């Protein structure tokens, strides 16, 4: 049997590979068949698992170190999120640290690079189907695919603070559960990430998702791409004309997403108002009916600071009301307080309804203003949310999260203190969403 990756080129003849991975785990692999010049379908001897082995030449020690760093980043992306009740850990003992991000990224089992003088590194990864237009051929499947791809890019940004920089239909795969996963890790991606902006950037990733979406809708790559490739230094993003709606997949939802993704400009220096991966994920979720459409304005204005119930700066005048008038005022205040509390409950019920209409930031603003200006309103917010059907209605859970985040940002110390008291409830709402 070959003793290491240096003999991978002869796998078609020998059919076996015995090697210890970077993880320290010994591997015994038997080739099932070659998928490409440097990609093999292999079976793990003993367990019978089918894996994919990708051979990558390393002409120099620097190339080898770059690929090992690429593999470390790959694993860091997948393992960044610890298992949670919503995404439990894998029962596979070989992957005790499986994080939620592996749902969006091809699972890397191990890296074979046994010696510093090896002339090749092998990535061992899970086997998935190639994503083709024939397999993603409906609006719903395309929306799901884009959601999963954007999730993989987002996980990469979170784990490494770097873009993915390898988005194409050739690097997208369909797992057994139907999820679309990103691959494409290797020397080319590592070199592109090292090069940095503008070719390696979130905007370039977003634009590449747009090109992929164009391909899924129209069955071909944009004609402008071929023209751009002829440039000595092709730009990361360029204008693409969206054809007139034609064909069954050129639906309003998909065309709207396509226009949004292709509007990304990797050469722009002004960040304000630029599209983002996170916003794309929201738009896709809204197109799938999972969350309300994005509101026209998500900017939450902080409520006015008050002093003794009056706007800051306003003059307050002392009164010399008699004791009887003070008593009557106290009774009236109690009635008004009960009425205000009921009004707050109604506002929260409206702001967290189960309808797919966009979140009305005006309603959220009024609730936050009430929290700031009235003592006890913070607790009433949670009392009102307890009565909402959060576990049965995901949209209500989502709108509750929006409300709680807005109140935490602008509701002042009283709401933060109240949130600490209701920590378990807040975590439960987040899990429901």
C-alpha positions as CSV (number, residue, x, y, z in Angstrom):
1,X,0.0,0.0,0.0
2,X,1.2,3.6,-0.6
3,X,2.5,5.2,2.5
4,X,1.3,8.8,1.9
5,X,-0.1,11.4,-0.5
6,X,3.0,11.3,-2.7
7,X,1.5,8.1,-4.1
8,X,-2.0,9.4,-4.8
9,X,-1.3,9.8,-8.5
10,X,-0.9,6.0,-8.7
11,X,-4.2,5.3,-6.8
12,X,-5.9,4.1,-10.0
13,X,-3.3,1.3,-10.1
14,X,-2.7,0.4,-6.5
15,X,-6.2,1.1,-5.3
16,X,-5.3,1.7,-1.6
17,X,-3.9,4.4,0.7
18,X,-2.8,4.0,4.3
19,X,-1.9,7.2,6.1
20,X,-2.2,9.1,9.3
21,X,-4.1,12.4,9.1
22,X,-3.3,15.8,10.5
23,X,-5.8,15.0,13.2
24,X,-3.7,12.0,14.3
25,X,-6.3,9.5,13.1
26,X,-5.0,6.6,11.0
27,X,-6.8,6.1,7.7
28,X,-7.1,3.0,5.5
29,X,-8.7,4.0,2.2
30,X,-9.6,2.1,-1.0
31,X,-10.3,3.8,-4.3
32,X,-13.8,3.2,-5.7
33,X,-13.3,5.3,-8.8
34,X,-11.7,8.5,-10.1
35,X,-14.1,11.5,-10.4
36,X,-11.5,13.8,-12.0
37,X,-7.7,13.9,-12.5
38,X,-7.1,14.8,-8.9
39,X,-10.4,13.8,-7.2
40,X,-11.2,10.3,-6.1
41,X,-14.1,8.5,-4.6
42,X,-12.7,6.4,-1.7
43,X,-14.1,3.9,0.8
44,X,-12.9,3.8,4.4
45,X,-11.8,0.3,5.2
46,X,-13.5,-1.2,8.1
47,X,-16.4,1.3,8.4
48,X,-17.3,1.3,4.7
49,X,-18.0,5.0,4.6
50,X,-17.7,6.7,1.2
51,X,-15.6,9.9,1.1
52,X,-14.1,12.1,-1.5
53,X,-10.3,12.6,-1.6
54,X,-9.0,15.7,-3.4
55,X,-5.3,15.7,-4.2
56,X,-3.6,19.1,-4.3
57,X,0.1,19.3,-5.4
58,X,2.4,21.3,-3.2
59,X,5.6,22.2,-5.2
60,X,7.1,24.1,-2.3
61,X,7.0,24.1,1.6
62,X,5.3,27.5,1.4
63,X,2.5,25.9,-0.8
64,X,2.1,23.1,1.7
65,X,1.8,25.6,4.7
66,X,-0.8,27.6,2.7
67,X,-2.9,24.6,2.1
68,X,-2.7,23.5,5.8
69,X,-3.8,27.0,6.8
70,X,-6.6,26.7,4.3
71,X,-7.7,23.4,5.8
72,X,-7.5,25.0,9.3
73,X,-9.7,27.9,8.2
74,X,-12.2,25.4,6.6
75,X,-12.5,23.5,9.9
76,X,-12.8,26.7,11.9
77,X,-15.7,27.8,9.8
78,X,-17.6,24.6,10.3
79,X,-16.9,24.3,14.1
80,X,-17.5,27.9,15.0
81,X,-21.0,27.4,16.4
82,X,-21.3,24.9,19.3
83,X,-24.3,22.5,19.1
84,X,-27.5,24.0,20.4
85,X,-31.1,22.6,21.0
86,X,-32.0,23.9,17.5
87,X,-29.0,22.3,15.9
88,X,-27.9,19.3,18.0
89,X,-24.5,17.7,17.6
90,X,-23.9,14.9,15.2
91,X,-24.2,11.4,16.6
92,X,-21.1,10.5,14.6
93,X,-18.3,10.0,17.2
94,X,-15.7,11.0,14.5
95,X,-17.1,14.6,14.7
96,X,-17.7,15.4,18.3
97,X,-17.3,19.1,17.7
98,X,-19.6,19.4,14.8
99,X,-21.0,22.9,14.7
100,X,-24.1,24.3,13.0
101,X,-22.1,25.8,10.2
102,X,-21.4,22.4,8.7
103,X,-25.0,22.6,7.4
104,X,-23.7,25.2,4.9
105,X,-20.1,24.0,4.2
106,X,-18.8,20.7,3.0
107,X,-17.7,18.6,5.9
108,X,-13.9,18.2,6.1
109,X,-13.1,14.8,7.7
110,X,-9.3,15.2,7.7
111,X,-6.2,16.3,5.9
112,X,-3.5,13.9,4.8
113,X,0.0,15.4,4.8
114,X,2.2,13.0,6.7
115,X,5.6,14.6,6.2
116,X,7.1,18.1,5.6
117,X,8.7,17.0,2.3
118,X,5.4,15.7,0.9
119,X,4.7,16.9,-2.6
120,X,0.9,16.8,-2.2
121,X,-1.8,17.4,0.4
122,X,-5.1,15.5,0.4
123,X,-8.4,16.9,1.6
124,X,-10.8,14.1,2.8
125,X,-14.4,15.4,2.7
126,X,-18.0,14.2,2.7
127,X,-19.6,12.9,-0.6
128,X,-22.3,15.0,-2.0
129,X,-24.1,15.4,-5.4
130,X,-23.0,18.1,-7.7
131,X,-25.5,20.9,-7.9
132,X,-26.8,21.3,-11.4
133,X,-29.6,23.3,-12.9
134,X,-31.5,20.1,-13.5
135,X,-31.5,19.3,-9.8
136,X,-32.4,22.9,-8.8
137,X,-35.2,23.5,-11.2
138,X,-38.0,25.3,-9.4
139,X,-38.4,28.6,-7.7
140,X,-38.6,27.0,-4.2
141,X,-35.5,25.0,-4.8
142,X,-33.5,27.9,-6.1
143,X,-34.6,30.1,-3.1
144,X,-33.5,27.3,-0.7
145,X,-30.2,26.9,-2.6
146,X,-29.4,30.6,-2.4
147,X,-30.4,30.7,1.3
148,X,-27.9,27.8,2.0
149,X,-25.1,29.4,-0.1
150,X,-25.5,32.8,1.6
151,X,-25.5,31.0,5.0
152,X,-22.1,29.4,4.1
153,X,-20.7,32.8,3.1
154,X,-22.1,34.4,6.3
155,X,-20.5,31.6,8.4
156,X,-17.2,32.2,6.7
157,X,-17.3,35.9,7.4
158,X,-18.2,35.2,11.0
159,X,-15.4,32.6,11.6
160,X,-12.5,34.1,9.7
161,X,-13.6,37.8,9.1
162,X,-12.7,36.9,5.4
163,X,-14.9,36.4,2.4
164,X,-15.5,33.0,0.8
165,X,-14.1,34.0,-2.6
166,X,-14.9,30.7,-4.4
167,X,-18.6,30.8,-5.3
168,X,-19.6,29.1,-8.5
169,X,-22.0,26.4,-9.5
170,X,-19.0,24.0,-9.7
171,X,-18.3,24.5,-6.0
172,X,-21.9,23.9,-4.8
173,X,-23.1,20.5,-3.7
174,X,-26.3,18.8,-2.5
175,X,-26.1,16.8,0.7
176,X,-28.2,13.8,1.5
177,X,-30.7,15.9,3.4
178,X,-31.2,18.2,0.4
179,X,-29.1,21.1,1.7
180,X,-26.8,22.9,-0.6
181,X,-23.2,23.2,0.7
182,X,-20.3,25.2,-0.4
183,X,-17.0,23.7,-1.4
184,X,-14.1,24.9,-3.5
185,X,-11.5,25.0,-0.7
186,X,-8.0,24.7,-2.1
187,X,-5.0,26.5,-3.5
188,X,-7.0,28.8,-5.8
189,X,-9.3,30.0,-3.1
190,X,-6.4,30.5,-0.7
191,X,-4.4,32.6,-3.2
192,X,-7.5,34.7,-3.9
193,X,-8.2,35.3,-0.2
194,X,-4.6,36.2,0.4
195,X,-4.8,38.8,-2.5
196,X,-7.5,40.7,-0.6
197,X,-9.9,43.3,-1.9
198,X,-11.4,44.1,-4.3
199,X,-11.5,40.5,-5.7
200,X,-11.8,39.0,-2.2
201,X,-14.6,40.9,-0.5
202,X,-18.1,40.5,0.8
203,X,-19.3,42.6,-2.2
204,X,-17.5,40.3,-4.6
205,X,-19.1,37.2,-2.9
206,X,-22.5,38.8,-3.2
207,X,-22.0,39.6,-6.9
208,X,-20.8,35.9,-7.5
209,X,-24.1,34.7,-5.9
210,X,-25.9,36.9,-8.4
211,X,-24.0,35.4,-11.3
212,X,-24.9,31.9,-9.9
213,X,-28.5,32.9,-9.6
214,X,-28.4,34.2,-13.2
215,X,-27.2,30.8,-14.3
216,X,-29.9,29.0,-12.4
217,X,-32.6,31.2,-13.8
218,X,-31.5,31.4,-17.5
219,X,-29.4,28.2,-17.8
220,X,-26.3,30.1,-18.9
221,X,-23.7,32.5,-17.6
222,X,-24.1,36.2,-18.3
223,X,-22.7,37.2,-21.7
224,X,-20.9,40.1,-20.1
225,X,-18.7,37.7,-18.2
226,X,-17.0,36.4,-21.4
227,X,-16.3,40.0,-22.4
228,X,-14.8,40.8,-18.9
229,X,-12.6,37.7,-18.9
230,X,-10.7,39.1,-21.9
231,X,-9.5,42.0,-19.9
232,X,-5.9,41.8,-18.6
233,X,-7.1,42.5,-15.1
234,X,-10.8,41.5,-15.0
235,X,-12.8,43.5,-12.4
236,X,-14.5,41.6,-9.5
237,X,-17.8,43.2,-10.3
238,X,-19.2,44.6,-13.5
239,X,-22.6,45.7,-15.0
240,X,-24.8,42.8,-16.1
241,X,-28.0,43.4,-18.0
242,X,-30.9,41.4,-16.8
243,X,-32.9,40.0,-19.7
244,X,-36.6,40.6,-20.0
245,X,-38.6,38.0,-18.0
246,X,-38.6,34.8,-20.1
247,X,-39.0,31.2,-19.1
248,X,-40.7,29.7,-16.1
249,X,-37.9,30.5,-13.6
250,X,-37.8,34.2,-14.4
251,X,-40.3,34.8,-11.5
252,X,-40.7,38.2,-9.8
253,X,-39.2,36.9,-6.6
254,X,-36.1,35.5,-8.3
255,X,-35.6,38.5,-10.5
256,X,-35.8,40.9,-7.5
257,X,-33.1,38.9,-5.7
258,X,-31.0,38.8,-8.9
259,X,-31.2,42.6,-9.2
260,X,-30.2,43.0,-5.6
261,X,-27.2,40.6,-5.7
262,X,-25.9,42.0,-9.0
263,X,-26.0,45.6,-7.6
264,X,-23.0,44.7,-5.4
265,X,-20.0,46.8,-6.3
266,X,-16.6,45.6,-5.0
267,X,-14.8,48.7,-6.2
268,X,-17.0,51.2,-4.2
269,X,-15.4,52.8,-1.2
270,X,-18.6,54.1,0.4
271,X,-20.1,51.4,2.6
272,X,-23.4,53.2,3.5
273,X,-26.3,51.7,1.7
274,X,-24.4,48.9,0.0
275,X,-26.0,45.5,-0.2
276,X,-24.8,42.8,2.1
277,X,-24.9,39.1,2.6
278,X,-26.9,39.4,5.7
279,X,-29.6,41.5,3.9
280,X,-29.6,39.0,1.1
281,X,-30.4,36.2,3.6
282,X,-33.2,38.3,4.9
283,X,-34.6,39.0,1.4
284,X,-34.4,35.3,0.6
285,X,-36.2,34.3,3.8
286,X,-38.9,36.9,3.1
287,X,-39.3,35.5,-0.5
288,X,-39.8,32.1,1.0
289,X,-42.5,33.4,3.4
290,X,-40.4,32.7,6.5
291,X,-40.2,36.3,7.7
292,X,-42.1,39.5,6.8
293,X,-40.7,41.7,4.0
294,X,-38.0,44.1,5.0
295,X,-39.5,47.4,6.3
296,X,-38.9,50.5,4.2
297,X,-36.8,51.9,7.0
298,X,-35.2,49.9,9.7
299,X,-33.6,52.9,11.3
300,X,-34.9,53.1,14.9
301,X,-34.8,56.6,16.3
302,X,-34.0,56.7,20.0
303,X,-36.8,58.1,22.0
304,X,-36.4,61.6,23.6
305,X,-34.7,61.7,26.9
306,X,-37.0,62.8,29.7
307,X,-36.7,64.3,33.1
308,X,-39.5,63.6,35.5
309,X,-41.8,62.6,32.7
310,X,-41.2,65.8,30.7
311,X,-38.9,66.3,27.7
312,X,-35.3,67.2,28.7
313,X,-34.9,70.9,28.8
314,X,-38.5,71.7,29.5
315,X,-39.2,73.7,32.5
316,X,-41.4,72.1,35.3
317,X,-43.5,74.3,37.5
318,X,-44.3,73.5,41.1
319,X,-47.9,73.4,42.0
320,X,-49.7,74.3,45.2
321,X,-52.7,72.0,44.8
322,X,-54.6,71.2,47.9
323,X,-54.5,67.8,49.5
324,X,-57.9,66.8,48.1
325,X,-56.8,67.6,44.6
326,X,-53.6,65.6,45.1
327,X,-55.7,62.6,46.3
328,X,-57.9,62.8,43.2
329,X,-54.9,63.2,41.0
330,X,-53.4,60.0,42.5
331,X,-56.6,58.1,41.8
332,X,-56.7,59.4,38.3
333,X,-53.1,58.4,37.8
334,X,-53.8,54.9,38.9
335,X,-56.7,54.6,36.4
336,X,-54.5,56.1,33.7
337,X,-51.7,53.7,34.6
338,X,-54.0,50.7,34.1
339,X,-55.2,52.1,30.9
340,X,-51.7,52.8,29.7
341,X,-50.6,49.2,30.6
342,X,-53.5,47.9,28.5
343,X,-52.5,50.2,25.7
344,X,-49.0,48.8,25.8
345,X,-50.3,45.3,25.6
346,X,-52.3,46.2,22.5
347,X,-49.3,47.8,20.9
348,X,-47.1,44.7,21.6
349,X,-49.9,42.5,20.2
350,X,-49.9,44.6,17.0
351,X,-46.1,44.7,16.7
352,X,-45.8,41.0,17.1
353,X,-48.7,39.7,15.1
354,X,-48.4,36.6,13.0
355,X,-49.0,38.4,9.6
356,X,-46.3,38.5,7.0
357,X,-46.7,42.3,6.6
358,X,-43.4,44.1,7.2
359,X,-42.5,45.0,10.7
360,X,-43.8,48.5,11.4
361,X,-40.9,50.4,13.0
362,X,-43.3,53.1,14.1
363,X,-45.0,50.5,16.5
364,X,-41.6,49.4,17.8
365,X,-40.7,53.1,18.4
366,X,-43.8,53.8,20.4
367,X,-43.2,50.8,22.6
368,X,-39.6,51.7,23.3
369,X,-40.6,55.3,24.0
370,X,-43.1,54.0,26.6
371,X,-40.3,51.8,28.2
372,X,-38.1,54.9,28.5
373,X,-40.7,57.3,29.8
374,X,-42.7,55.1,32.2
375,X,-41.5,53.2,35.2
376,X,-42.6,49.6,35.2
377,X,-43.1,49.4,31.4
378,X,-40.1,47.2,31.0
379,X,-41.7,44.4,33.0
380,X,-45.0,44.9,31.3
381,X,-43.3,44.2,27.9
382,X,-42.3,40.8,29.1
383,X,-45.7,40.1,30.7
384,X,-47.3,40.9,27.3
385,X,-44.9,38.7,25.4
386,X,-45.7,35.8,27.7
387,X,-49.2,35.8,26.3
388,X,-48.0,35.6,22.6
389,X,-48.1,32.2,20.8
390,X,-44.3,32.3,20.2
391,X,-43.6,28.6,20.1
392,X,-46.4,27.9,17.5
393,X,-45.9,31.0,15.4
394,X,-42.3,31.6,14.1
395,X,-43.2,35.0,12.6
396,X,-44.4,36.2,16.0
397,X,-41.1,34.9,17.5
398,X,-39.2,36.8,14.8
399,X,-41.0,40.0,15.5
400,X,-40.5,39.5,19.2
401,X,-36.8,39.3,18.6
402,X,-36.9,42.5,16.6
403,X,-38.8,44.3,19.5
404,X,-36.5,43.0,22.2
405,X,-33.3,44.0,20.3
406,X,-34.7,47.5,19.7
407,X,-35.7,47.8,23.4
408,X,-32.2,46.6,24.5
409,X,-30.6,49.2,22.3
410,X,-32.7,52.2,23.3
411,X,-34.8,51.2,26.3
412,X,-32.2,52.2,28.9
413,X,-30.9,50.5,32.1
414,X,-34.4,49.5,33.3
415,X,-35.0,47.3,30.3
416,X,-31.6,45.7,30.5
417,X,-32.2,44.9,34.1
418,X,-35.6,43.5,33.3
419,X,-34.1,41.4,30.5
420,X,-31.6,39.8,33.0
421,X,-34.6,38.7,35.1
422,X,-36.2,37.1,32.0
423,X,-33.0,35.7,30.5
424,X,-34.5,32.2,30.1
425,X,-37.5,33.5,28.3
426,X,-35.4,35.6,26.0
427,X,-33.2,32.5,25.1
428,X,-36.4,30.5,24.5
429,X,-37.8,33.2,22.1
430,X,-34.5,33.1,20.2
431,X,-34.6,29.3,19.9
432,X,-38.2,29.5,18.6
433,X,-37.1,32.0,16.0
